[in-house]
Amino acid sequence: MKKKIPVEDLRPGMYVSELDRNWRDTPFLFQGFEITSEEEIEELKRHCKHVFIDTNEGSDVSPKPRRVAATSFTAVASGENSKERIIHLEKVVENFAPWHRHAPRYQDLTTLDEEIGQAKIVVTNTREAVYDIMEDVRLGRSIDTSGAKKVVADMVDSVIRNPDALMCLNQLKKKDEYTALHSLRVCVLALAFGRHLDLSDEELNLLGLGALLHDVGKMKVPNDIINKPGKLTEEEFTLMKSHVPCGVDILEQTHGIPSVAIDVARFHHERYAGGGYAIGVKGEDIGLFGTVGAIVDCYDAITSDRSYHAGMSAHDALKKMYSWRGRDFQPVLVEQFIQCMGIYPIGSVVELSTGAVGVVISVNRTRRLKPKVAMVLNPDKTPFTPAKVIDLMHQEGAGPGRELEIRKVLPPGAHGVLPTKYIPLGG
C-alpha cells in the first residue's frame, strides 16, 4: 500500500516508491529504492518535502529485513547483491533460449530519418559531458553526476525510439579522441544491446550511466602508456590494468552512482572462462552489466583505429567475437549481441548480387539479411547517381525475376568507399 509521508518521518527499512518531484531533478537515479541509511534520509530532506512509501515493499512502522533490489539507490557489490546479479543474468539468458519465445518489449517509434536530427543533438551534448567528466577526474574534482544522468536519459529516450540513429553517429571515430569518444560509443552500444535484451527503462539508465563512466580510471594512467604504439612492458601493462580499480574507487566515492552501474567499470575486462582483470572473476559471477560492458567495450576497441592497430570491419569483429564465445564472453549474450548489431552492421560496405556496392545504413530487426543500403557504386563501379537508398526487405531495384541481396561484405575502404559519407548524419 502506498502512503504519503513527510520526509521527517522516514527511517531505514522503508521503501520510497515516489518523490514529490521529477527524479531527474535529484541525485537519485530513479524513483523506487529502499532506505538503508540515515545519510539517504538526509539527502531526501535536502530535495523533497514529502515522499510516497510502499508498505508492501518495505516497512511502515518498524524496519524489517529485506533484500536490497539490484536497482536500489544504495545497491552494493556484496555477496547478496552478487547473487542478484547472477539471477538477473540467468533470467535474461533464459529469455533467449530456443524454447522461450516472447514478444520484444520495444518497437521502433520513429524512422531513422525522423530520429537522426535529435540523436545528433544528444551526441553533441553527451560528448561535451564526457570531456567535462574526464577533465574533472584528471584534476581530482567531483564528477557531475546529475549532468551524466541527464545525457544518459536523453540517450535512452533516443535508443528506445530508434537505436539506428545513434548507431549511425557511432561511426564517426577520431583516433586522437579515442578515450572520450570510446566512452560515448560504448554507452550507445550498451544501450542498443540493452534494448535488444528487453531491459526496462530504469535498467537502461543504470546500464548507460555505468557504460558512460566505465573508463574514468584511465584519466589516472599516463597518456604515453595509453597511446603507446608498441607492446606494453609488464610494468606498463600493470599500470594500464590499474585503471579498473582506480575507476571503481572514483565511482564508489562519487555520490549518486549505484553499485550495479559501477559493475560495468568493475567487470568490463573480466572474461567468461577467467584470465581477465582486475578481480579475476569468471562465468556468471561477472553479472549482466559486467558481461554487457565486456562485450561492447571489446567490440568498439577492435573496430577502432588506434596508434598500435587499425580497426577491423564490424563484420569481421563480430565473426571474431563469435569464435571467442565460451572463452571470453557468455555464449548466449555474445550471440544476442551479434543479433542486435545485425549480420551486416550499420556502416558495413557490401557488394550486392548485381555487383553494385553500397553502405548499410539501417538494420532490419525482423529480417537480419535485409537491411537498408545506400547505393554508392554501380555494377561497373562507377558512381551511383542519383543517390538512392534501397530497402532489401522490399527488393527495390532488383529487376524482373531477380532477388536483390547482399553477396559479400567488403573490407573497409574497398573501392575508396568511406561509409561516413553515406550514412545519415542529421544535416
Secondary structure in CASP SS format (residue, H / E / C, confidence):
PFRMAT SS
TARGET T0000
AUTHOR 0000-0000-0000
METHOD secondary structure of the structure
MODEL  1
M C 1.00
K E 1.00
K E 1.00
K E 1.00
I E 1.00
P E 1.00
V H 1.00
E H 1.00
D H 1.00
L C 1.00
R C 1.00
P C 1.00
G C 1.00
M C 1.00
Y E 1.00
V E 1.00
S E 1.00
E E 1.00
L E 1.00
D C 1.00
R C 1.00
N C 1.00
W H 1.00
R H 1.00
D H 1.00
T C 1.00
P C 1.00
F C 1.00
L C 1.00
F C 1.00
Q C 1.00
G C 1.00
F E 1.00
E E 1.00
I C 1.00
T C 1.00
S C 1.00
E H 1.00
E H 1.00
E H 1.00
I H 1.00
E H 1.00
E H 1.00
L H 1.00
K H 1.00
R H 1.00
H H 1.00
C C 1.00
K C 1.00
H E 1.00
V E 1.00
F E 1.00
I E 1.00
D E 1.00
T C 1.00
N C 1.00
E C 1.00
G C 1.00
S C 1.00
D C 1.00
V C 1.00
S C 1.00
P C 1.00
K C 1.00
P C 1.00
R C 1.00
R C 1.00
V C 1.00
A C 1.00
A C 1.00
T C 1.00
S C 1.00
F C 1.00
T C 1.00
A C 1.00
V C 1.00
A C 1.00
S C 1.00
G H 1.00
E H 1.00
N H 1.00
S H 1.00
K H 1.00
E H 1.00
R H 1.00
I H 1.00
I H 1.00
H H 1.00
L H 1.00
E H 1.00
K H 1.00
V H 1.00
V H 1.00
E H 1.00
N H 1.00
F C 1.00
A C 1.00
P C 1.00
W C 1.00
H C 1.00
R C 1.00
H C 1.00
A C 1.00
P C 1.00
R C 1.00
Y C 1.00
Q C 1.00
D C 1.00
L C 1.00
T C 1.00
T C 1.00
L H 1.00
D H 1.00
E H 1.00
E H 1.00
I H 1.00
G H 1.00
Q H 1.00
A H 1.00
K H 1.00
I H 1.00
V H 1.00
V H 1.00
T H 1.00
N H 1.00
T H 1.00
R H 1.00
E H 1.00
A H 1.00
V H 1.00
Y H 1.00
D H 1.00
I H 1.00
M H 1.00
E H 1.00
D H 1.00
V H 1.00
R H 1.00
L C 1.00
G C 1.00
R C 1.00
S C 1.00
I C 1.00
D C 1.00
T H 1.00
S H 1.00
G H 1.00
A H 1.00
K H 1.00
K H 1.00
V H 1.00
V H 1.00
A H 1.00
D H 1.00
M H 1.00
V H 1.00
D H 1.00
S H 1.00
V H 1.00
I H 1.00
R H 1.00
N C 1.00
P C 1.00
D H 1.00
A H 1.00
L H 1.00
M H 1.00
C H 1.00
L H 1.00
N C 1.00
Q C 1.00
L C 1.00
K C 1.00
K C 1.00
K H 1.00
D H 1.00
E H 1.00
Y H 1.00
T H 1.00
A H 1.00
L H 1.00
H H 1.00
S H 1.00
L H 1.00
R H 1.00
V H 1.00
C H 1.00
V H 1.00
L H 1.00
A H 1.00
L H 1.00
A H 1.00
F H 1.00
G H 1.00
R H 1.00
H H 1.00
L C 1.00
D C 1.00
L C 1.00
S C 1.00
D H 1.00
E H 1.00
E H 1.00
L H 1.00
N H 1.00
L H 1.00
L H 1.00
G H 1.00
L H 1.00
G H 1.00
A H 1.00
L H 1.00
L C 1.00
H C 1.00
D C 1.00
V H 1.00
G H 1.00
K H 1.00
M H 1.00
K H 1.00
V C 1.00
P C 1.00
N H 1.00
D H 1.00
I H 1.00
I H 1.00
N C 1.00
K C 1.00
P C 1.00
G C 1.00
K C 1.00
L C 1.00
T C 1.00
E H 1.00
E H 1.00
E H 1.00
F H 1.00
T H 1.00
L H 1.00
M H 1.00
K H 1.00
S C 1.00
H H 1.00
V H 1.00
P H 1.00
C H 1.00
G H 1.00
V H 1.00
D H 1.00
I H 1.00
L H 1.00
E H 1.00
Q C 1.00
T C 1.00
H C 1.00
G C 1.00
I C 1.00
P C 1.00
S H 1.00
V H 1.00
A H 1.00
I H 1.00
D H 1.00
V H 1.00
A H 1.00
R H 1.00
F H 1.00
H C 1.00
H C 1.00
E C 1.00
R C 1.00
Y C 1.00
A C 1.00
G C 1.00
G C 1.00
G C 1.00
Y C 1.00
A C 1.00
I C 1.00
G C 1.00
V C 1.00
K C 1.00
G H 1.00
E H 1.00
D H 1.00
I H 1.00
G H 1.00
L H 1.00
F H 1.00
G H 1.00
T H 1.00
V H 1.00
G H 1.00
A H 1.00
I H 1.00
V H 1.00
D H 1.00
C H 1.00
Y H 1.00
D H 1.00
A H 1.00
I H 1.00
T C 1.00
S C 1.00
D C 1.00
R E 1.00
S C 1.00
Y C 1.00
H E 1.00
A C 1.00
G C 1.00
M C 1.00
S C 1.00
A H 1.00
H H 1.00
D H 1.00
A H 1.00
L H 1.00
K H 1.00
K H 1.00
M H 1.00
Y H 1.00
S H 1.00
W C 1.00
R E 1.00
G C 1.00
R C 1.00
D C 1.00
F E 1.00
Q C 1.00
P H 1.00
V H 1.00
L H 1.00
V H 1.00
E H 1.00
Q H 1.00
F H 1.00
I H 1.00
Q H 1.00
C H 1.00
M H 1.00
G C 1.00
I C 1.00
Y C 1.00
P C 1.00
I C 1.00
G C 1.00
S C 1.00
V E 1.00
V E 1.00
E E 1.00
L E 1.00
S C 1.00
T C 1.00
G C 1.00
A C 1.00
V E 1.00
G E 1.00
V E 1.00
V E 1.00
I E 1.00
S E 1.00
V C 1.00
N C 1.00
R C 1.00
T C 1.00
R C 1.00
R C 1.00
L C 1.00
K C 1.00
P C 1.00
K E 1.00
V E 1.00
A E 1.00
M E 1.00
V E 1.00
L E 1.00
N C 1.00
P C 1.00
D C 1.00
K C 1.00
T C 1.00
P E 1.00
F C 1.00
T C 1.00
P C 1.00
A C 1.00
K C 1.00
V E 1.00
I E 1.00
D E 1.00
L C 1.00
M C 1.00
H C 1.00
Q C 1.00
E C 1.00
G C 1.00
A C 1.00
G C 1.00
P C 1.00
G C 1.00
R C 1.00
E C 1.00
L C 1.00
E C 1.00
I E 1.00
R E 1.00
K E 1.00
V E 1.00
L C 1.00
P C 1.00
P C 1.00
G C 1.00
A H 1.00
H H 1.00
G H 1.00
V C 1.00
L C 1.00
P H 1.00
T H 1.00
K H 1.00
Y C 1.00
I C 1.00
P C 1.00
L C 1.00
G C 1.00
G C 1.00
END
